[in-house]
Amino acid sequence: MQQEAIDTGMGSHSNDKINVIFHGPQLIASTAQEAMAKFSIEKDIAMHIKKTFDERKGPTWHCIVGRNFGSFVTHETKHFIYFYLGHYAILLFKTQ
């Protein structure tokens, strides 16, 4: 799978890039910005992103938001995204 960096226009920091194996990175950019504007607790940010993707792209999505975490996941092809927004890392992926 090919990864590409997408400039989200979310800020001037060099880490405001999205590492993508994903269709539709603009939806995650706008959804993540909306979640961070509404919520300050990582769990709530993740819940908002997950629910939005379940509603708009069909189940089953998983979202992890935090400053320090590791992951080892299985995901559907082209349904995985990991990026930084501000000080938070966001991992979003879809499973069957």
Backbone torsions as a table, in degrees:
resi	resn	phi	psi	omega
1	MET	NA	139.6	-179.4
2	GLN	-92.8	135.4	175.3
3	GLN	-103.7	148.5	176.7
4	GLU	-140.2	152.8	176.7
5	ALA	-97.8	133.0	179.8
6	ILE	-114.7	128.1	173.6
7	ASP	-80.9	117.6	-175.0
8	THR	-86.1	-14.1	-175.6
9	GLY	70.5	19.9	-175.7
10	MET	-87.8	-2.0	179.4
11	GLY	165.2	-178.6	-176.5
12	SER	-97.5	-1.4	-179.6
13	HIS	-73.7	144.2	-178.6
14	SER	-67.2	-20.7	-179.6
15	ASN	-89.5	8.7	174.7
16	ASP	-85.2	52.8	177.3
17	LYS	-121.5	155.4	178.0
18	ILE	-112.6	125.8	170.6
19	ASN	-87.5	121.0	-164.2
20	VAL	-120.6	129.4	155.5
21	ILE	-128.6	81.1	-160.5
22	PHE	-163.6	145.5	169.7
23	HIS	-100.1	129.8	173.7
24	GLY	83.5	51.9	-178.4
25	PRO	-65.8	-19.6	-179.3
26	GLN	-69.2	-31.3	176.9
27	LEU	-64.8	-42.3	179.7
28	ILE	-67.9	-36.6	179.1
29	ALA	-61.3	-48.6	-178.7
30	SER	-70.0	-37.2	179.6
31	THR	-67.3	-41.5	179.2
32	ALA	-66.1	-41.7	177.3
33	GLN	-61.5	-43.8	178.8
34	GLU	-61.8	-44.8	-179.7
35	ALA	-62.7	-41.8	-178.5
36	MET	-71.4	-27.2	176.0
37	ALA	-73.3	-33.5	-177.3
38	LYS	-85.9	-33.2	-170.7
39	PHE	-127.1	152.6	176.5
40	SER	-116.3	-13.3	179.8
41	ILE	-93.1	131.0	-175.3
42	GLU	-54.5	-42.7	-179.8
43	LYS	-59.7	-40.8	-179.0
44	ASP	-70.5	-36.5	175.8
45	ILE	-62.5	-47.5	179.4
46	ALA	-61.7	-42.3	-179.5
47	MET	-61.5	-44.0	-179.8
48	HIS	-61.6	-45.9	-179.9
49	ILE	-63.8	-46.9	-179.4
50	LYS	-59.7	-48.7	-178.6
51	LYS	-64.3	-39.3	178.3
52	THR	-61.5	-44.5	-179.6
53	PHE	-71.2	-36.0	174.9
54	ASP	-60.0	-41.6	-178.5
55	GLU	-71.8	-41.8	-172.7
56	ARG	-91.1	-27.9	-175.6
57	LYS	-119.9	3.1	-179.9
58	GLY	84.3	152.9	-177.9
59	PRO	-72.7	162.8	6.0
60	THR	-122.7	117.1	-179.3
61	TRP	-101.7	152.4	176.5
62	HIS	-130.8	139.8	-178.1
63	CYS	-136.2	134.8	176.4
64	ILE	-126.0	131.4	179.2
65	VAL	-129.3	132.2	178.1
66	GLY	179.2	179.6	180.0
67	ARG	-97.9	-20.4	-176.9
68	ASN	-156.4	105.4	176.5
69	PHE	-155.8	157.3	173.3
70	GLY	-112.8	164.3	178.3
71	SER	-151.5	153.9	172.4
72	PHE	-148.9	100.8	-170.4
73	VAL	-130.7	158.4	170.6
74	THR	-108.7	134.3	-175.4
75	HIS	-139.8	161.7	174.3
76	GLU	-68.6	149.7	178.7
77	THR	-57.6	134.0	178.9
78	LYS	61.0	29.1	177.6
79	HIS	-133.9	51.1	179.6
80	PHE	-142.2	133.7	177.4
81	ILE	-147.6	137.4	178.1
82	TYR	-136.9	125.7	-178.5
83	PHE	-156.6	168.7	176.1
84	TYR	-109.2	138.5	171.7
85	LEU	-131.5	109.6	-173.3
86	GLY	64.7	-127.6	-178.8
87	HIS	-92.9	0.4	-175.6
88	TYR	-105.0	138.5	168.4
89	ALA	-90.6	141.8	179.3
90	ILE	-128.1	125.9	176.9
91	LEU	-117.5	125.1	179.5
92	LEU	-133.8	130.1	178.7
93	PHE	-151.2	159.2	-178.0
94	LYS	-114.4	142.1	174.6
95	THR	-126.4	167.1	178.3
96	GLN	-81.1	NA	NA
